[in-house]
């Protein structure tokens, strides 16, 4: 089946390059282009694309506002392009809040120097989102707001730099649930204590992690390690956002950190997070032989070696199979594994890999995962 894509960007160069990259794949058809957010909304209603690629800073109507309107009027998977900067991370999180399904770095150098790599990344992402669970992509987006200016984004970034003195961040919109309650795949887990909860995720993960972690009480009895596939410039901003929204403490992990109850450590993008033999966090350079940095397999594997049967590993929505081998190591050590069910995933890839390998002790809806975790206390 051919995937129909709408390309939205005010840069003529970027529109042409994205169109060329996508149309090099015979399974993708670019059905239209738009130069601003207002055109994007109009083209979406007229062309009914399967996937939209969207810039965020455009005249007439910015990308964030356009995503909100599209989600209200014609919910469609949107991939947001943003810069590889701290502010770009803020914009990407705002895009997810508005209802975007995923984001990609807007890196002109990569397009020029590594066209094959960019082509594979973008086309793979488009195909995955075209096959994605549309019910999970039907975000309940907030009402459309006045289009913010570039200066407004800068002000927003400054406003959240000091959490204690600022208003809380607006939560990322969680995936809308089906009208009927989804069938429960597994019975409620048996209550037991763990010395560590480790959660791995990729596409759709920022929303899923937020939905799970905001259900946990401040006195949650176990430490948490979070592995989200994300660029290095994004993880600090994401950890700060989660920390403002959650009752537990969330921050980006640093080398030498120690585990403590109620503290969630987010693996830095572009690096690997491991536990050493003393249970101390080690942040290591990303191995070029590994596809994912951070890798769920690496963190899960080190936790299995150190904590044996005292870990709860959880695999949430995401492309690929990262986490399957780490989950296997945890299971072999006697630990427990939960996986998100297909109905509540944006991309049923990582959880499916774990489920098909018969490694999951429980397969749960996203709401159930947060609730069952909260009940561990």
C-alpha positions in Angstrom: 0.0 0.0 0.0 1.3 3.5 -1.0 1.7 5.9 1.9 0.4 9.4 1.2 2.5 12.2 2.7 2.0 15.9 3.1 5.2 17.9 3.4 5.0 21.2 5.3 7.9 23.7 5.6 8.4 27.3 4.7 11.9 26.6 3.3 11.7 25.8 -0.4 15.0 23.9 -0.1 13.8 21.7 2.8 10.5 21.0 1.1 12.2 19.9 -2.1 14.8 17.7 -0.2 12.2 16.0 2.0 10.0 15.4 -1.1 13.0 13.9 -3.0 14.0 11.7 -0.1 10.4 10.4 0.4 9.7 9.8 -3.2 12.9 7.8 -3.6 10.8 5.1 -1.8 8.4 3.6 -4.3 5.9 2.9 -1.5 5.6 6.6 -0.6 3.8 9.3 -2.5 4.0 13.0 -1.6 0.5 14.1 -2.4 1.1 17.8 -1.5 3.2 20.5 0.1 2.4 23.5 2.2 4.5 26.6 3.2 2.8 27.4 6.5 0.5 26.0 9.1 -2.7 27.3 7.7 -2.0 25.7 4.3 -1.2 22.5 6.2 -4.6 22.4 7.8 -6.3 23.1 4.5 -4.3 20.5 2.6 -4.9 17.9 5.3 -8.7 18.4 5.0 -8.5 18.3 1.2 -6.0 15.5 0.6 -6.4 13.2 3.6 -2.7 12.2 3.8 -1.6 9.2 5.9 1.3 11.1 7.4 2.4 14.7 7.7 5.9 16.1 8.1 5.8 19.5 9.8 8.2 22.3 10.5 7.5 24.3 13.6 8.6 27.9 12.8 6.6 29.2 9.9 4.7 32.4 8.9 0.9 32.8 9.0 0.5 29.9 11.4 3.2 28.0 13.3 3.6 24.2 13.3 2.4 23.7 16.8 -0.9 25.5 16.2 -1.3 23.7 13.0 -0.9 20.3 14.7 -3.5 21.2 17.3 -6.0 22.2 14.6 -5.3 19.1 12.5 -5.8 16.8 15.6 -9.2 18.5 16.2 -10.4 18.4 12.6 -8.6 15.5 10.9 -6.4 13.5 13.3 -3.3 12.4 11.3 0.1 11.2 12.4 2.5 14.1 12.3 6.3 14.0 12.4 7.7 17.3 13.7 11.0 18.6 12.6 13.0 20.6 15.1 16.6 21.8 15.7 19.1 19.7 17.6 19.2 22.2 20.5 17.8 22.6 24.0 15.2 24.9 22.6 14.5 22.4 19.9 13.7 19.9 22.6 11.2 22.2 24.1 9.5 22.7 20.8 9.4 18.9 20.2 7.8 18.4 23.5 5.3 21.1 22.8 4.6 19.4 19.5 3.9 16.1 21.3 1.7 18.0 23.6 -0.3 19.4 20.7 -0.7 15.8 19.3 2.3 15.1 17.1 3.2 11.4 17.0 6.9 11.8 16.7 9.8 14.2 15.9 13.0 14.2 14.0 16.0 16.6 14.1 16.1 19.1 11.4 19.8 18.9 10.4 20.8 20.3 7.1 24.3 18.9 7.4 23.1 15.4 7.7 20.9 15.8 4.6 23.9 16.9 2.6 26.5 14.5 4.0 24.5 11.4 4.9 21.6 11.3 2.4 21.2 7.5 2.6 21.1 7.5 6.4 18.5 10.4 6.4 16.5 8.6 3.7 16.3 5.4 5.7 15.4 7.2 9.0 12.7 9.3 7.5 11.1 6.7 5.3 11.2 4.1 8.1 9.5 6.5 10.4 6.8 7.4 7.9 6.0 3.8 7.2 5.8 3.0 10.9 3.5 5.9 11.6 1.3 5.0 8.6 0.9 1.5 10.2 0.4 2.9 13.7 -2.5 2.5 16.0 -4.9 5.3 14.9 -6.8 5.1 18.1 -3.7 6.0 20.0 -2.9 8.8 17.6 -6.4 10.4 18.2 -4.9 12.7 20.8 -7.3 14.9 22.8 -5.4 18.0 21.9 -6.0 21.3 23.8 -8.0 24.1 22.1 -6.1 26.0 19.4 -4.2 28.9 20.7 -3.0 32.1 19.2 0.1 31.2 17.1 3.2 31.9 19.2 6.1 33.8 17.7 9.7 32.6 17.8 10.3 35.0 20.6 7.4 33.4 22.5 9.3 30.0 22.3 12.4 31.7 23.7 10.4 33.1 26.5 8.8 29.7 27.2 12.2 28.1 27.5 13.4 30.7 29.9 10.2 30.4 32.0 10.8 26.8 32.7 14.5 27.0 33.5 13.8 27.5 37.2 11.1 24.9 38.1 10.5 26.1 41.7 9.7 29.7 40.6 7.7 29.0 37.5 4.3 27.7 36.6 4.1 24.0 35.9 4.6 22.7 32.4 1.4 21.7 30.5 1.2 17.9 30.3 1.8 16.1 27.1 -1.5 14.9 25.7 -2.0 11.3 26.4 -3.4 9.0 23.6 -7.1 8.9 23.6 -8.5 5.6 24.7 -11.0 3.5 22.6 -14.7 4.1 23.4 -15.0 0.6 24.8 -12.6 -0.5 27.5 -9.9 -2.6 25.9 -9.8 -6.2 26.9 -7.3 -7.0 29.6 -4.5 -9.2 28.3 -3.2 -10.3 31.7 -4.5 -10.6 35.2 -3.4 -8.0 37.7 0.2 -8.7 38.8 1.0 -10.2 42.1 2.2 -7.6 44.5 5.8 -7.8 45.4 8.7 -5.5 46.1 11.5 -4.6 43.7 14.9 -3.0 44.1 14.6 -1.3 40.7 12.0 -0.5 38.1 13.5 -0.1 34.6 11.3 1.3 31.7 12.3 1.3 28.1 10.5 3.0 25.2 10.9 4.8 21.9 8.3 6.2 19.5 5.3 7.4 21.5 7.4 7.1 24.7 7.4 10.7 25.9 3.6 10.7 26.2 3.5 7.1 27.6 6.2 7.8 30.2 4.4 10.9 31.4 1.1 9.0 31.7 2.7 6.2 33.7 5.0 8.3 35.9 2.4 10.9 36.9 0.4 8.2 38.6 3.2 7.4 41.0 3.1 8.7 44.6 6.0 10.8 46.0 6.9 7.9 48.3 7.2 5.4 45.5 9.2 2.6 47.1 11.7 1.7 44.3 14.2 3.6 42.2 13.5 3.9 38.5 15.7 3.9 35.4 14.2 5.4 32.2 15.5 4.6 28.7 13.9 6.7 26.0 15.4 6.8 22.5 16.0 10.5 22.2 18.8 12.9 21.0 21.4 14.0 23.6 20.2 17.6 23.5 16.6 16.5 24.2 16.9 14.3 27.3 17.6 17.1 29.8 14.6 19.1 28.8 12.4 16.0 28.9 13.6 15.1 32.4 12.9 18.6 33.6 9.4 18.5 32.2 8.7 15.2 33.8 10.0 16.4 37.1 7.6 19.4 37.1 4.7 17.1 36.3 5.4 14.2 38.6 5.3 13.7 42.4 8.4 11.6 42.2 11.8 13.2 41.3 12.9 12.9 37.7 16.3 14.1 36.3 18.8 13.2 33.7 21.2 10.6 34.9 24.9 11.5 35.6 27.9 9.2 36.0 28.2 8.2 39.7 24.5 8.6 40.6 23.1 6.2 43.1 19.7 4.5 43.2 17.1 5.7 45.7 13.4 5.2 46.1 11.2 7.7 44.3 14.0 8.9 42.1 13.7 8.3 38.3 16.9 8.7 36.3 16.6 9.3 32.6 19.4 7.9 30.4 21.2 10.8 28.5 20.7 10.7 24.8 23.7 9.6 22.7 25.1 7.6 25.6 24.7 4.3 27.5 23.4 4.0 31.0 24.6 1.0 33.1 24.7 -0.3 36.7 28.1 -1.3 38.0 28.7 -4.1 40.4 28.1 -1.7 43.4 24.8 -0.6 41.9 26.2 2.8 40.9 25.1 4.5 37.6 27.7 4.6 34.9 27.2 6.8 31.9 29.4 5.6 29.0 30.0 6.8 25.4 27.7 5.3 22.9 29.2 2.3 21.1 28.9 2.9 17.4 28.2 -0.8 16.9 24.9 -0.3 18.7 21.9 1.1 16.8 20.4 2.8 19.9 22.1 5.3 22.2 20.7 4.9 24.9 19.9 1.2 24.5 17.3 -0.5 26.6 19.1 -3.8 26.1 22.3 -2.4 27.7 20.6 -1.0 30.8 18.4 -4.0 31.3 21.3 -6.3 30.9 23.5 -4.6 33.4 20.5 -4.5 35.9 20.1 -8.3 35.4 23.7 -8.9 36.2 23.7 -6.7 39.3 20.3 -7.1 40.8 19.3 -10.5 39.5 15.7 -11.3 40.4 14.9 -8.0 42.0 14.0 -5.9 38.9 10.8 -5.1 37.2 11.4 -4.3 33.5 8.7 -2.6 31.5 8.7 -2.2 27.7 6.4 0.6 26.3 5.5 1.7 22.8 8.3 2.0 20.2 9.7 0.9 16.9 12.1 -2.1 16.6 13.0 -4.7 19.1 15.4 -2.9 21.6 14.7 -4.3 25.0 13.9 -7.8 23.9 17.4 -9.2 24.7 17.7 -7.2 27.9 14.3 -8.5 29.0 15.5 -12.0 28.2 18.5 -11.5 30.5 16.2 -10.2 33.3 13.9 -13.1 32.9 16.8 -15.6 33.0 17.9 -13.9 36.3 14.4 -14.3 37.8 13.1 -10.8 37.3 9.6 -9.7 36.1 8.7 -8.2 32.7 5.6 -6.2 31.8 4.8 -5.0 28.2 2.3 -2.5 26.9 -0.6 -3.9 25.0 -1.1 -3.3 21.3 -4.3 -1.3 21.7 -2.6 1.5 23.7 0.7 1.7 21.8 1.5 4.3 19.2 3.9 1.8 17.6 3.6 -1.8 18.6 7.2 -2.8 17.9 9.3 -3.1 21.1 6.4 -4.6 23.2 5.5 -7.0 20.4 9.1 -8.3 20.3 9.0 -9.0 24.0 5.5 -10.6 23.8 6.3 -12.8 20.8 9.5 -14.0 22.6 7.2 -15.1 25.5 9.2 -12.9 27.9 6.3 -10.9 29.3 4.8 -11.8 32.7 2.0 -9.3 32.1 0.7 -7.4 29.0 -1.2 -4.3 30.1 -3.0 -1.2 28.9 -1.0 1.9 29.5 -3.4 3.1 32.2 -3.1 -0.2 33.9 0.7 -0.1 34.0 0.7 3.2 35.8 -2.0 2.0 38.2 -0.3 -1.3 39.0 3.0 0.4 39.5 1.5 2.9 41.9 0.0 -0.1 43.9 3.5 -1.5 44.5 3.8 0.9 47.3 
